[in-house]
Amino acid sequence: MATNQPAAVSNLVTQTTGVSVSIPDPSDPVEKEFHQLMTDDDAAMDEVDKWIQENNSFTEQGAGISKETLNARIHARLDVIKKSYQDFLTRHPNHARAHIAYGSFLNDIKDEDGAVAEWEKARALDPKNPSPWNELANVYGHDGPVMKAFEYYEKAIQLDPTEPVYYQNLGTTVYLFRRDATNYYHITEQEVFNKALTLYSNAMRLDPQNFELAQDVAQTYYGIRPFRTEDALVSWTNALRIAKTDVERQGVYIHFARIKLNAGRLAEAQQHLDDVNIEHYNELKRRIQRNLDEALAKSKATNAPPAELDSAPKPDPVK
């Protein structure tokens, strides 16, 4: 992964609104309305996802509708939700959680400027709510300045030190933007790696059964130089321990094989590859097996006994 690649962060940081859909006071009609608005938002997004998936399937069979027609249908459906948010906030302009939720809705429909404006309003209305700090940090990590992303993630953690997503997001940003992190924290690159891993460790401590998080943490080691073989294997072992499906488990075996191949532990690498039998990994398995076969061949050639000397003396080479 690049050390300073803003676009990469948007794909790696975890999004969370921090908005509770529970009703603080069941008798409060405003909270009831807000809860219903959130429910309608989720339902609309689910419906749009279903339309897209169904149309992709129909298109493969030659029966799908055009992208233009589908987009018009999606916009019409989401405009209903957008107007509902606007109407609610017109009547309740100081409802911070509604501004957070509306910002997330706008972000989902690719209106980033609108989303930022809503999150800034929420931050001003309720500065002790960690969610807008996290959401704005995601934006700064994508568009810059990255230093503000560090600052805002740290503020989110300060406000809610029990939320694993905030540690994960800051860890990812520190890891990706390590040159900026060395300047912001006044530490060396190796200390930046250690800081990122500590943040990931905090996230895992708070969410110990999250395989996707454990996998992300383990993959971090591929970008660390010099490579920390044993630490990486421990991290992948932790991921294997909480893997729930054969696809997840055999994906870990692939990483075991790759790491042990690079470490020269060829027999162990072969054992891990032999445990992979799901078609999903066939191409990766073939690629690693090819590299492993080459390494085994070189190893055998290097360890071969010396050739026997001929009894007759050899002529001196031509000078």
N, C-alpha and C positions, 0 to 999 in steps of 0.2 A: 504494500500500500504506500502511496506517496506520502511524503512527510508534510507537505502543504498542498492539499488539494481540496478546496472548499466544497466542490460538488459532491465529494465522497461522503461528507458528513451526513447529508440528508438521507442517505440510504442506510446509515449505520446507527444513528442515534434513534432511541426509542421514543415514540410520541405518546404523550399522556395528557389528558386535559386536567386531571386532578379535580374534576367536577363530580361531586357526589349527587347521585340521583335520589338519594333518600330524602324524605320530607322532614325538615327539622321540627316543624309544627304541623301535624296533620290537619289542623283546623284553619291554617293560613291559606286563603284562596290564592295568593300570589305564588306560594310555593307549589301548590297543586297545579297551577297553570304552567309553571316552569318545568315541573316534572313531566307533564304531558307534552310540552314542547320538545324536551329531550327525547322522549319516547318516539314522537313523530319523526324527529331527525334520524334516529337509528333505523326506524322502519323504512324511511325513504332511501337511505343509503343501502340498506339490504336489498330493497327492491331494484335499485339501479344496478347493483352488482349482479343480481339475478338476470336482469335484462341483457347485460353485456355478455354474461356466460352463455345464456340461451342463444343469443344472436351469433356468437362465435361458433357454437355447435351447429346452428342452422346454416351458417355460411359455408361450413365445411361440406355440408350436404347440398349446397347450391340453392338454399332457400332463405337465406338471411335477408334482412332489409339493409338499405344503404347506410353508411356511416352518418350521412347528413340527416336522414330520417331518425336514426337512433339518437343522435345528439340533440335534435330538436325535442324529442320525447323526454330525454333526460333533463334538459334545461327547464322544460315546462314543469316537470315533477319537482325539481329542486327549487324553482322559483317560489313555489308554494311555501316551502320551509323558510326560505330567505325572507319572505314577506312576513311570516309569522314571527321570526326573530325581531325584525325591524319594528313590528307593531308592539311586541312585548316591551322592547327597550324604549320605545317612545313613551310608553305609559309608566315604565319603571327604569329610568335612566341610571339609577344608582345601584342596580342589581349586578354586583361584580361577577357572580358566577355565570350569569347570563351573557355577559360580555366575553367571558372565557369560552363558553360553549359556542357562541356565535363566531368568535375568532377561529375556533377549530373547524367549524363548518366552512367558513370562507377559505381556510387553508386547504381543506379537502377538495374544494372546487377550483383550486389554483389561483385564488385571489389573495396572494401573500401580503400585499400592501394593506388590504382591508383587514386581514387577520392581525397584522402587527398593530394597527390602530385600535382594534378591539382589546388586544392584550395589554396595550399601554393604558387604556382606560381602566381596565380591571386592576392593573398594578397600582394606579393612582387611587382607586376607590378602596382597595383592600391590599395594602403593601405587605401584609403578613401571610397572604395566600401564596404558597410556593409555585403554584401551577403557571401563572403568567411569566414568572421569572424563568422557569424551565423552557416554556414555549418560545420566549424571546431569545433565550440562549441558543435554541436550535436554529433560529433564523440567523443570529450573528455567526454561528459556526458555519453556516452555508454561505452567507453573503459578506461576512466581516462587519466590523473588526473582530477578529478572533479573541482579542484580549477581553472584549465585552462578554463573549461566550463563557470564558473562564469565570469571570466575575459573577455572571448571572446564575450559572450552575452552582457555584459555591453558595450564593444567596439562597437558592432553592434548598440545598442540603442543610444550610443553617436553619431554615424555617421548618423543614421536615426531615430530620436525620433518619427516619425509618422507611423512606421511600427508596427502594433499590434502583429504580429507573434513573434517578438523579445521579447516583454514583456511576452507573453504567454510562450515561451520556457524557459526564465529565471525563471519565476514564477514556472513552473513545476519542474525545476531542483532544485531550492531552497527548494521546498516542499518535493521532494523525498529524497534529500540528506541533510536533516536538521541538522544532526550532523556535516557534513562538513561545512554547511552554518553558524552554530554558531561560528565555528572557523574562517572562512573566513571574516565574517562581525563583529565578536566580539559582538554578541548579544545572548539573551536567546532563548530557543526553542519557547516560546510564541511570541517573537518578530520575529522569523523566520516565523511563521505562518502569522503574520501580514504583513510581507514584501512580502510573496508570494501572499497574497490576494490583496495587493496594486498593485503589478505588474499585476495581473489578471484584477484588476479594470481599470488600464491604457489601457490594451488590449481591454476591453469592451467599454471604452470610445471612442476608435478609430474605433471599429468595432461593433457598438451597435446592429446590427441585426443578428449577428452570433449566431445561436442557439447552434451549437456544442460547441462553446467557452463558452457560458453561462452555458451549461450543465456541462462542465468540471469544471468550477469554482464552481458550486454548489456541485458537488461531492467531491470537496476538503474537505468540512467540515466533511465528514465521518472519516477522518484521524486525526482530531484535537481533542485533549483532554486537558481540559474537553470540551465536546461537546457544541457547541454554537447553541442551538436550534433556537432561534429567528433569528439569522443571517443566518442560513441555510435556514429557511423558506423564508426569504426575497430574498435570492439568487435564490431559486427555483421559487418564484413568478416572478422574473425578467425573468427567462427562459420561464415561461408560457406565459408571455406577448408577446414574440416574436416567440413563437411556430407557425408553419405554417400548420402542419398536425395533424390529430387525433392521429396518432401514437406518435408524439412528445408530444402533450398535455396530453394524457393518461399516457405516461411515467412519466410526472411530477406528475400526481395524485398518481402514485405508490409511488413516493418518499415522497410526502406529507403524505400519509398514514403511511409509514414506520417511518418517523420522529415523527409524532404525536402519533403513537402507543408507541414508546420508551419514549415519554414525558408524557404518561399517559392520553393523550387527546383522549380517546377511541371513543367517539361519533363522533368527527370530523374525526378520522381515518376511521371509517366505512362509513361516507358520501363520502370521497374521493374514497374508494374502490368501492362503489356503482356506481361511475361515470365511472369505467373502464369496457368496454364491448368488447374490441377487442381481438380476439383469440390469438394474438401475446403475450399478457400478462397473459394468463390464468394460467400458472404455477406459476408465481410470485404472482398473485392475490390469488391463492389457499394457497400458503405458508404464505403470510401475514394474510390472513383471518383466518387460523388455529391458528396463534400466537395471533391474535386479539381476537378470541373466547376464548382462554385460559385466556387471560388477563381479559376479561369481566366476565368469570366465577369466577376467583379469586376475582375480585372487588365485585361481588355480595355476595360471601361468607364472605368477610371481613365486608361488610356493613349490613349483615343480623342481625335482632334483636336477642337479647340473648334468649336462650331457657327458658321456664317457669320452676320454681323450683317445685319439688315434695313437697307435703305437709308433707310426712313422712320423718324424718331425715335419712340421708344416713349413713351407718356404716363407722367407721374410716377405712382408708386403712390399710392393713396388713403391719406391720413394720418388 
